[in-house]
């Protein structure tokens, strides 16, 4: 008898067609697939040609060696372990090597749960988590797995797995408790999950997409996926086995402990989904919207909050049209960034929206806002510039007031960049704050740029101590003079992003007011 190592492959070979020994047909292979003993089939030349699942588990993907001792006995060596084997002669000079089940190390429950934990923790969303639960259960607990979760309109949503390439997903009608009492009791169970057998007549009452997949299974059972009464999740894990349980007498413990972990993962996914929904709803109310169309005036914006949980920050802008054809406009920067700054930004925007309905004077608006912020007890302050844009005589008249904000810049058609000097103190710091107002006119092809310090304080990707600064900002605007506002903002955005690279940045907001050609 010739002894040779199996090919160095993670997947041991299978017999196909006429390559097997005489009499080894599909029926024989199917029988050996489910036995607990590890079976290796060796051809007349000593080549390992086939191994059943128990043999693959035994080798763990390592290169096995078959060592004969006598005609009927030998050793199988793999992964540094040597185990006794029986050798049986087959027709055509082939041999079957069998390692008895008691010599095959059973998979430990703790190892399985340790492998499953990171995958469950890394799953995202209800759909992704349910799919991972089905995959993990099918890898160790059963040959056929269905995850059932209640959904709308009296239905169950299901995810199935019968191997790496056999996964499914869909919805079915809920089966009444009168015809499926075990399943109904599992969905309503609280506390520690309990594994319960599902009688064959009850399996048959399930919709065919589920019932047909469990045909021919020796055992069908179900366990709850609700870890506790307060988890807010109900569901069931339906398991079908044809062969002996992989964990032997520890199978029930393996199923129950996995169901607890899976239920916790589903509860976390649902909790995160609610948080995500609340976050997106908050963003909708806080994120600036596109400016309206205004005859004789065009607005262009750039809004890019610093990275974080919320896609909003402390910078903001608003353009609110008046009935007389003018528009109230504001651009500001609340101290800080992230959710706290975004919350105060919402207060400032809502307050200004209400105040602008009854007051047009910019200095008065800033004074009233200053009083509101101080009265609110917030330790944060804001800088902002606000005013009115009014089309007049082929141009646009701007009236601007500032509260400690970077000065507005006017880009003339000639390429000259002018600064609008509007003195004013920070808003929300002192009851004695003073504010001023200035007027400027835009002719055709000219624009006014309002911006936050996220532009000038952007840090260089190579040298974080070097800022973008006022000079670079003016150079970009000078080079883009005469271009439409959209092109000017595009060039500015590109210049700042090239300067930043992939480094972090502060909130950025830009509002351009253009008198179009």
N, C-alpha and C positions, 0 to 999 in steps of 0.2 A: 504494500500500500504506500502511495506517494503522499507526503505531507508538504503542503505549500501554504504560504500566507495568503489570505484573501487580498484582493486589490485594495490599495489605500484610498478608500472612498467613504464619505459619510453615509452613503446609502448602499447597503449590500445588494448584490445583484439578484434578479428574479429569473426563474425559468420561464421561457416563452416558446410556444409552438413545439417543434420536434427536438429542441435542444435538451429537453429533460430526459430522464431515464424512461424506459418503456413502462407504460402503465401510469405514469405520473401526469394526470390530466387536471383540468380545472377543478374537478370535484375534490381531488386529493389535496390540492393547494388550499382550497377553501376550508377544508377540515383542519389542516395544520395551522391556518391563520389564527384560530381561536384557542388553541391549546396553550396551557401555561408553561409547558416545557419548552426550552429553547432548542430549535431544530435547525441544523445546518446540513445542506445537501452538497456533496462533493462528487465531481465527475470522475471518470476512469483515470484521468491524468493528474488528479489531485487538486484540480481547480475548484474553489468554492463558488457554487453556481446559484445558491438560493438560501435565504434565511427567513424564518417567520418573525413576526413582531417581537416575540419574547427573546429571540436571538439578537435582534437589533438592539433591544434594551440592554441585554447582557454586555454587548460589545461597546455600546455607547458611541458608535461611530469610529472606534479605534480599529486598527488592523489586526484581525484575529489570526491565530496560528493553531492548526489542528495537529496534535502530536499523538500518534498511535502508540500504545503500549503492547497490546495484544490484538488478536483478530476482532475482539468484541469490546475492547475498552481502550480509552485514551484520555487525553486532557485537551481542553480548549483554553488557550491562553489569550487574554486581551486586557489592555489597560493595566498591565502589571499584576493581574490575577490569573491563577490557574485553577480550573474547575474540572472535576471528573466528568467523563462523558461515556455513554454507551455507543457502540458502533454497530450498525446493522447493514449487512450487505444488500444491495439493490440490484436489479437486473442491469446487464451491460457494464458491469464493473463499477457502478456508482455506489456510494455509501451515504448513509444518514447518520449524523452525529447528534445525539440527544443529551442535553444537560437537564437533569430533573429540576422541577420547579423549586424544591427546597434548597437547591444549590444556586438558584437564580436570585440575586438580591432584590427584594421588593422595594418599590419606590416608597420613600418615607413621606408621610403626610406633611411633616414640617418642611421638607424640601419643596414639595409642591406649592404650599402656601407662601413660602419665601420667594419662589419664582413668580407666583401670581400677583403678589402685593405691588411691586413696582409697576406692572402693566396696568393694574386697576387704578393705581394712583395717577398714572400718566394719561389715562383715557380722558377725552374731552367731550362734553355734551351727553345728552341722553342716548342719542343714537350710537355714538362712538363707544360709550361705556357698555351698553347692552351687547354690542357686537363683540367686544373684548371678553365679556362674561361668557358668551356662547363659545368662543374659540378656546378659552382656557378650560372650560368644563369638558369640551369634546377632546381635549388633549390628554385627559386623565380620568375623568369621572364616568364617561359614557361614550357610546359610539354615535348616538343621535341626541342632540340637545336643542331644546326650544326655550328661549327667554320670552315670557309673556308679561306684558305691561298694559294696564288699562289705558284707553285713550277715549276720544270723543265719540258721541253717537252710539253708545252701547257696543263698542268694539274693543278688541284686544289688538295691540301691535305686537308683532312677533319677529324675533331674530333667531335663525337656526344655524347649526353647524354640524357637519358630518365628516369633517376633515378639512385640511387647508384649502382645498379647491371646491368645496361643497358648502357654500354659505348662502343663506337666503334671508329675505326681509319682506314683510307685508302686513296686512291687516285682515282680521277675521271677525266674525260676529261672536259676541260673548255667548257661552253656553249656559242656559239656566241652571240654577243650583239644584233643581229637582232631578235633572238628568246627569249632572256632574257634581255630586256632593263633595267628593274629595278635593277637587280643584277649587270649588267655591270656598271650602273651609280653609284652604291654604291661602287664598287671596285675603281672607279676613283675619288671618292669624296674626297675633301680636307676640312680642317677646322673642325668646330663642327659637330659631327655625327648627322645625320637626320634619324629618324625612318620612313620607307616607307612600305606600304602594298604591298605584292607580289600577283598579280592576280593568281587565280587557274590555268588558261592555261599556265602561265609561270612556275609555280611549276611543272606542268606535263612535261615540256620540260627537266627538270633536269634528270640526270641518275637515274635509278630506286632505287638504294641504298639510295638515298636521297628522291626522290619524294614519294616512297611508305610509308615512315615514317611519312609523313605529311597528309596522307589520313585521312579524317574524322575530321580534325582540323577546328575550327570555324574561326580562324584567323592565317595567316602566314605573317610575316613581316621580314624586314631585316634592319640592321644598320651597318654603316662602323666602322672598327676597326683602321683606320688610324688617329691618334690624330692630326697630322699637316703635312704640306708639307715637312718639313725637317726630319720627323721621319724615313723615309726609309722603312715604313711598309704599305702594303695594305692588306686588308682582310675584311671579312664580317661575321656578326653574324646573322644566320637564326633562327628565333623563331617561334614556332607553339604552339597555345593555343587552348584548347577545352573548358575551363571554363572561368569565368569572371577573369579579371586581378587582381592579388593579391594586387596591390597598388592602385586600383580604379582609380580615376582621375589623380593620380600621376604616373601612369604606364609609360607613355612616358618619363617623367623626370627620372624615375628609370633606364629605358633602356639606355637613352642617357648618363647619368652620368656613368653608369657601362661600357658602350662601350668606353668612354674616358679613364677610369682607365685601362680597358683591353688593349686598344691600346698602352697606355704608358708602360704597363708591357711587351707587345710583343716587343716594340721598345727597351726597356732595355735589354730583353733577346737576341735580335739580336746584340745589341752593345756589350754585354758581350761575345757573341759567337765570334765576330770579334776580340775582345781583346784576348780571349783565343787562337784563331788561330794564332794571331801574337806572343803571348807568346810562344806557342809550337814551332813555326818556329824559334824564337830567341834561344830557348833552343837547338834545333837541331844543330844550328851552333856553340853554345858555349860549349855544353856538350862534355867532352872527349870521344873518341871512344876507343874500345878495341884495344890493341896493336897487331901488325901483328906477324905472325909466323916467327921465325928467326932460321935457322939451328944452333944447338949447344947452343942456348940460349932460355930461357923461361921467359915470363913476366906474372906477376899476379898483379891485381889492386884492390883497394877499393876506391870508390868515393861516398861520402855522404855529400851533401851540407847542410848548416843550413836551417831550415824551412823558407819558404817565398813564395812569388808569383811565382818566378822562381825556377825551380828545378836545378839551377846552382848557383855557387857562385864564391868566389875569389880564391879558390884552383883549381889547374889544373895539368894535366900531358900530355905528348905526347911522342910517340915513332915513329920515322920516319926512315924507312929502307934506306940504301945506296946501290948503285949498287955493291959495293965490298964485300957485305955480312955483313957489320957492320950496326949499327943503331945509329942515334942521339936520345938521350933521355933527357927529362927535366921534373922536377916536381917543382912547385912553388906555392907561396901564395901571392896574391895581398892584400894590406891593406884594411880591412873592409870586409863586406859581403853583399849579396843581389844584386839587379840589377846594382847599381853603380859599385860595385867591379867586377861583371860579365862582364860589358861593357869594363873595362880596361883589364880584363883577355883576352877578345877576341882580343884586340889590341896587347897584349904581345904575345899571341900564334901565331897570323898571322905574326907579325914581325919576330919571331924566325923561323917560317917555311920558310919564304923567305930568311932570312940570312943564315940559315943552308944549303941552296942549294949552296952557294958560299963560305962559310967559315966553317972550321972544328975546329979551335982553340977555346976552351971554353972561355979563358980569353978575346979574341977579341970579341966573341959574346956578352959577358956580358958588355964589354965597349960600343959597338955599341948600345945595348939595353938601357943602362943607358943614353946615349946621346939622343936617340929617346924620352924617357919618359920625360926628362927634357925639351926638345924642344917642346913637346906637351903641356906643361903648366899644367899638372895634379899635384894636391897636394898629390896624393897617391903614395906610393912606393910599391915595391915588393921584396920578398926574393925568391931565387930559386937556385937549383942545376941542372947543365946540364953537358952533356959529351957524350962520345961515348962508346958503347959496341961492342967488336970485338972478335968473337970466334977465339982461337988460341991454337994449340997443346993440344987439349983435355980440355982446360979451357976457361975462358972468361977474356979478358983484358979490364979493365975499366979505362977510363980517365975522371976525374970529376973536375969541377970548380964550385965554390959556390959564391953566392952574399948574405951574411948575413943569410943563411938558416941553420936550424938544421943539424948537421953533419950526413952524411950517416953512416949506421951501417952494418958491415959485420958479418954474422952468420956462423962461421966455423962448420965443422962436429963434432968437439970435444965438442961443446957447448959454446966455447968462443965467446963473442960478442965484436968485435973491432970497434972502432970509427975512421973514416977517417977524419983526420984533414985537412980541406981546408979553410984557412982564406979568408975573403972577406967582403966588406961593402954592405949595403943595396943598391938596384938598384933603381935609379930614384930620389935620394936625393942630391948628390953632384957631380959636374963635376970632382972633384979630386978623385973619387972612385977608389979603387985598388982591383984587384982580383987575386987569385992564382989558381993553378991547381995541382992535385995529381993523381997518378996512383995506381991501386990495381988489383990483380989477384984473380979470383975465380976458385977453383978446383971443381971436380965433387961433387955434393951434397951440395955445398955452395951457399950462396945468399947474395945480397946486398939489403938493405931496405932503400928507400927514403920515407920520410913522412913529413907531415905538423904538425904545433903545435896544430892542433885540436885534436891530440892524447894525447900529454903530458899535455895539458891544459884542458882536459875534467874534469868537476866538478862532485864530488861525489853526488849521488842522496840523501843521508842523510845529508851530510855536504858540502854545496857549497864552503866552503873555502878550502877544500882539493882537490888537483889536482891529476890526474892519475900519472903524473910525469915520469921522465927518469928511475927511478929504477924499477917501475912496468913494463914499456915497455921492459927493458932488461930482466927482469925475465920471461916474456912471451916468448921472443925470445929464451932464453937459454933453457927453457923447451921444445920448439918445434924444437931444432937443429936437423938436419938430416932429417927432414920431407920435403916433397915437398913444393914448394912455396905456392901452393894453400892451403895446410893445415896450414901453418904458418900464412898466412893472415886471414884464417877463425878463428883461435884461437885468434888472435889479435882483430879482429872485435868483437868476442863474449865477450872477456874480457872488452873491452871498453864499449860495450852496457850494460853489467851487471853493470859496474861502474856508467854509466849515469842513468840507469833506464829510466824513461819517461821525464827526465829534458832536457832542451834545450842544444844545443851544437854548437860549431863553425864549419865552413866547415872542412871536413876531406878528405885528399887524400893520398893514399899510392901506391907506385910503387915498386914492388919487381923484381929484376933481378937475375935469377937463372941459374947456370950451372948444368943441370940435370944429373942424373946418366946415 
